[in-house]
Amino acid sequence: MKKNNLKVTACALAAVIGFTSAGIEAEATGNVASVLPSAGIEFFLQEEEKSNSLSSVKEEADKEEAEMEASMKEESGDDEDPEKNDAELEDEDEAFEAGSISVGSAQVGAFSDLASTSDGISRKSTEKKIIDTVLVSEGYTRDLREAAGEGLSEEEESFKNLVIAKVNDYVNVRDIPSEEGEIVGKLYNKSVGSFIEEEDGWYKISSGSVEGYVKGEFCVTGDDAVDYAKEVGTRIATVTTTTLKVREQPGLEETVLGLVPIEDELIVTEELDGWVKVNIEEGDGYVSTDYVTLSTEFVKAESIAEEKARLAKEEEARKAARAAAKKKTAENAASGKKSEEGGKTYANPTGSTGSDVVQFAKQFVGNPYVYGGTSLTNGADCSGFVMSVYKNFGVSLPHSSAADRSVGAAVNGLENAQPGDLICYSGHVGIYAGNGQIVHASTSRTGIIVSNANYRSILSIRRIL
């Protein structure tokens, strides 16, 4: 029956286009015919046939369909009841003559509205009506609309309202649309703001806590921003179920690669029909879109006040790190109190520098990884490990790698990271140990280990102390 549905659909298209004015017919026929193969439909209309009669066009389509059916039967050995097929075809022919046919599960009717299209309606408008009205089954509509430039999703449409910096470093955000204006913030390269208005070549934007004007020549917006937003944005899948199973391949019967808790955020590397490919500590896997919400995250502007606070905190951390580096490891351990867990005694430094945090955390290397665990000796997962380490320094952190991305202060790049900073990944978090390394509760196979910090794409870096 699917082949017959396609035949009737092709006939309907031929009839609709045939009833339009001659000027519209020529271009609409060429454009629609060029995109129909992507929907699995073969379409043909002889330009020299000027009668435009419904019966002659339908007769031509029937002839081609008959030849195609004969060829397919010969190839597949189809033994369907010919009387049943004839009856089905007769029913569909009657429905076609009445001006109402079925395409998949949807109903299309009243072709006369399109057939009487006036010369005053543009060709593009006519083609869009044909596509939207006749080919309404989901698969065909998607292919045809994309080919006709009508395939943007609601989120993609919203990207047109973004202003994205495209510079080597940053573009200044000023309080008025002039280079004489006061600088109120910085929109760094590939950072994003929301478009408010344009004035004399300047875009007024809102981004993070900053609102002001950026010079338009250093940014992209409108249609140009749609593809660029996909390039600079980070596609995120937020878990909406208590424990999400990440599978090795898309499918509910496929092997489970790992588990992810509710509200965790995973980087999406590929989107499929009903599934997305994500990156977790165990590797790349797939999750059903029924259990996540998809969104796109962008880097926002930084205000002058935020920049000053960040630089001051970074300088303070550098001073603390230099002071801590002068102490010997043995002296750090001897000066601290003692903490007992699972019958074993560990040094708990009384200092509050990031280096002290790392020194304490490294004592648990080799202990097991346990999903949902918080015990530094009997087993912890990645965020449970970070939480329990910092708890010994009087710092309360959430038991969630996604929530860890919002604690403390942001650090710009691994080159600026200091010992003790949190290194946040897709569905994972670790503690920066210095020299390009992290200490973290990795997987159930490896347990708590030290490894290279850039072994995976870093989502963010957060400074706690």
N, C-alpha and C positions, 0 to 999 in steps of 0.2 A: 504493500500500500504506500510505502514511502516514495517509491518511484512514481506512482501515479499522482501523489500529492505534488511532487516537483513539477510534473507535466502540467497540471492544472495551474500551478503558480506561474509557470512560464507563459501559459496562455493568457492569464489575467494581466500580466505585465504587458504582453503584446497588445492586448485590447486597449489597456489604459493609454499606452503611448500612441497607439493608432488613432485614438479619438482626439488627441490634442492637435493644436494647429500645426501646419506643415513646418513652420520655422522651429517650433519647439521640438517637433518629432525627431528631426535629424540629429540634433545635439543630445537630446535626452536618450535616444536610442543608443548612440555611441557610448555615452558615459555609463549608463546602466549596464549595457552589455559587457563593458570592460570589467565591471566589478562582480557580476553575477557568478563567474567561475569560482570565486573565493567562497561562495556559499554552496557550492556543489551543484549549480544549475547551469545548463548550457542554453544559451539564448541566441536566436537568430531572427532577423527581420530584413527582408529584401527591400532595399530602398526603391527599386524600380517598380515595386507593387504599389500603385497609387490608389487602389480602390478602398483600402482601409476597412474593408468589411470584416466583421468579427468571424464569419464562417471561414473565409479564406485564410486568415491568420491562424485560426485554430486548426484547420485542416493541415497546414504546413507543420505545425508543432506535433500533431498526432502522427504524421508520417515519420518524423524524426524519432519520436518516442517509440514507435513500433519497431523501427530498425534497431534502436538501442536495446529494447527488451529482447528482441530476437538474438542479438549478439550476446547479451548477458545470460540468457537461458542456455545458449550453446556452451558458454564458458563454465557455468555453474551447474548445469544439469537440472535446472528448475523444473519440477513436475507439478506445479500448481494446477488446480482445476480450471480449465479455460472458461467454462461456463460461469464459474464464480467470478473470475476476473472481468468477464464481459459485463456481468451484472453490476459489479462495483464501478466500472467505467461508465456505464449508463447512468447510474445514480449521480456520479460526479459531473457528467456532461449536463444533466438536467439542472443541477445546482449552479453550474457555470452560466447556463442560459438565463437562469433566474437572477443572476447578478450577485450571488452569494456563494462562496466556497470556503472550505476548511483548509487551513495551512497548519499542520501539526494539530494542536489542540485549540488554536485560536480561530475566530470567525471574522471573515472579511466580507463586506457587502457594499452595495450602493456605489458601483463604479461610475454611474452617471455624473456624480459630483466632480470626479476627476476628469471625466471625458469632456465635460463642458468648460474646461479651463479656458479662460479668456486670454487674448494676446497680451493683456496688461500684466499678467503674472509672469515673473521671471522664470527662465528655464531651470535655474537652480532650485527655486521654490517648488516647481512642478516635480522635479526629480525627487526631492525630499519627501513630498507627499506620497509619491509612488512607493518609495522605500519604507516609509513609516506605516503606510496603510495596508499594503499588500503583503510584504514580507514581515510578518509579525511574530513568527516563531523565534525563540530566543537566539538560536545559533545563527540563523540567516540575518537577523537584524543587526547583531553585533558585527559580523563581517562586513555587511554592506555599509553600515554607518561609519565604520573605521575607514573604509575605502573612500567614502564621500567626505571625510574630514569631520564626522559628527560623533567620533568615538570617545571624547573626553569624559572621564568620570566626574562626579561631583567634587571630589578632592582636587583633581587636576584643574578643574575650572577655578577653584579657589586659589590655585597657584598664580593665576593671572593678576591677583591683587597683592602679590609679593614684590618687594624691592630687594634685589640681591646684589651685594657688593661684588664687583669683578675688578680687583686691583691687585697690586703686588703685596701690599701690607694692610692698609685700612683707609677708609674715607671718613673725614670729620663730619660729625653731626652738629649743625649750628642752630642757634635759636631763631635766626631769620634767614630768608633765602638770599644770602649774600656772603661773599668771602670776608666781609667785614663783621659778620655775626660772631657772637661768642660761641666757642666750642663747648658743647654740653655732653658730648660722648663720642665714641668711635665705633664705626661699623666695620669690623675686620673683614678681610677677604673671605668670600663665600658665606658671610653672615647675612641674616635676613631680617627685614622689617616689613610691616604692613603698610601698604600705600594708603595715604589719606587724601592728598591732592597734589596737583602740580602747579608751580608758579615760576614763570620765567626760566625754565630749564632746571628747576630744582624740584625734588620730590620731598614732600612732607611725609614723614614716616613715624610709626610707633614701633619700638623694638625693646623688649625687656622693660626696664624702668626709664628708657630714654624716649623722648619725643622731640623732633626737630627736623631740620632740612639737610638733605645730602645732594650733592651735585649729580644731576642725571647722567652725565657722560661717564661716570664711574660705576654705574649700576645698570641692571637690566630689570625690566618689569613687563607686564602685559603678556602677550603671546610668547615673547622671547624667554619669559621666566618659567614657562611650563616645563620644558625639557631640562633647563638648568637647575630647577628646584629638585628634580629627581636625582641629578648628579651630586648636588651639594648636601641634600638632606639625608638623614639616616632613617631608614624604614624600620619601624619597631613593631613587634608583636607583644602585647601585654597579656599575660596569662590570666584567664578569668575563672579557672577551675582550681580546686584545692591542690591537686597534684596532677600536673600535665605530663603525659608520656611522650617523649620525643623518640620517633621511630627511625630506623635506618633507611626506610623507603616509604613513600606515601601509601598508606593503606592501614586499616585497623588491625589487620592480621600480621603485619610486619614486625620484625624483632625490635624490642625496646632498646634504644641506645642509652637513654638517661631519663631522669625525672627532674621536673622544674616546679617550684612552689608557686602558689597563687600570687599575682601582682608582680612577678618577676618580668623583666623586659628583655626580649631577645632581638638580636639584629636579624633582619630578614634579608637573605641573599637571593631569593628567587620566589616568585609567586606562581602557583599552579592552580588548577581548578579544584577548589576546596581544601588545598594544602599550601603551606609555605615552608620553604627551606630556611632553617635557622642554624645559628652557630652556638653550641654549648661547649662546656669544658671537655666532654668526651669526643667532640668532633661535630661535623655537619650532619643534621638530621631533619626530619619533617614532622610538623604538627598540623592537626586539623584546624581549619579556620573557625570551626564551631566553638573552640575553646580559647580563642584569643581575639583581641581587638587590634586592628591594624591602624597605624598612624605614622606620620612623618615628622621627625624632629629636626629643628634647625638651630644653629648657633645665633644668639641674639646680640645686640649692641651692648657695649659696656659704658656706663656713665663715667664721667671724670672722677666723681667721688668713689665709685667702685674700683676704678683703676688705682687710685691712690691707696685705698685700703688693702688691695691685693699686693701691691708692690711693698708696702710697709710690712705686711705679714710674711712675705717671702724673704725680705731682708732679715727680719727677726729670726726666722727659721734657719737661715744660713749662719747667723751668729751662734745660735744654739747648737747647730751641727758642728761648727768649728770647735766650740768649747767641749762638746761631748767627745770629739775625735781625740782630744788630748788625754783623755782618761784611758787607763788600761782596762781591758776586759775583766781581768781578775779583780781589780779594784771596784768596778761596777757591781760585780756579783757579791763581793764581800760586804759592800755598804748597804745592801738591800735587806728587806725583811724576808721571811721565808713563807712560801705558800705550798700547802700540801693538797694534792689531788690524786685520788686513786692510790693512796699509800706511798706516793713518790714525792720527794721534796724538790722544789725548783726555786731558783733565785727570782725574786720579784723586786726589781730596782725601784728605789724611791724617787728617782728623777722622773721628769716628765718630758724629756726630749724624744724626738722620733727615733734616734739611735738606741735609746733605752728600750723602746717598744720592740724594735727589731731584735735586739739582743735577747729579750724575754721570749719573743715568738719563736726564735730559732731553736730553743731548747726542746720544742715539741716535734721537730722534724723526725719523721719515721713513724709517728703515731698514726692510727687509722683514720680514714675518711668514713663518716657515717651520715647518710642523708637525713637532714633534720636535726642532727646532733649538735651539742654545744660543749661537749667535754673535751678539754685539751689533751687528755690522756686516753680516754676510752673511745673517743671518736667525735668528730665535728664535721659539718659541711663547710663550704667556703665562707659564708657569711657568719655562721656560728663560730668559726675559728677566729675571725676578725673581731667579732663582738666580745668573745671571751678574753682575748688578749687585751683589748682596750679596757675591759671591765676591771682588770687588775691595776689600771692607772686612774680609776675613778671616772672613766668616760663611758657613757651609755650610748651604744649604737644599736640600730635595728637589726633584727635577724632576717635580713633581706638584701640581696645584692643590688636589686633595683633601687631600694630606698637609700642604700649607701651612696648612690650617685648624687644625692642632694644634701648630704651632711658636710659640715666643715666649710672650707673655702675652696674655690676652683683653682686649679693649677694649670697653666697654659703649656702643655707639652711635656713629654717625658724628660726632655733635656733640663727642665726646671724642677723636676721632682726631687724630693728630699726623703731620706730614710723615715719611715713611719707613715708616709702618705698612702692613701688607699688607691689602688689601681683597679679601675672598674671595667669589666668586659661585658659582653653579651652573656647574661646569665651566670656571671662569675665575678669574684672580687678577691684581691690579695693585698698584702702589705709590701710596699716598696722597701727593699733591703739595701739599696744603694748599688752603684756599679752596674746598673742595668738589670738588676735581678729582683725577684719578688719571693716572698715566703708565703705559701698558701696551702689550704686543704684542697688538693687537686681532684682526684677521682678515687673511687673505691679500690681501684687497682694500684694506684701509686701512693695514696695516703697524703700526709703533710710533707711537702717537698719545697726545695728552692729551685727556681727555674728562671729563664730569661723573661724579662717583663714584656718584651715586644713579640713574644711567640704567637700572639693573636692581636687582632685590631683592638685598640684601646678606645673605650667610649668616653671615659672621663677620668680625671685625677683629682682627688680631694685631700686637702690638708686638714688634719684634726688637731695637731699640736703645733 
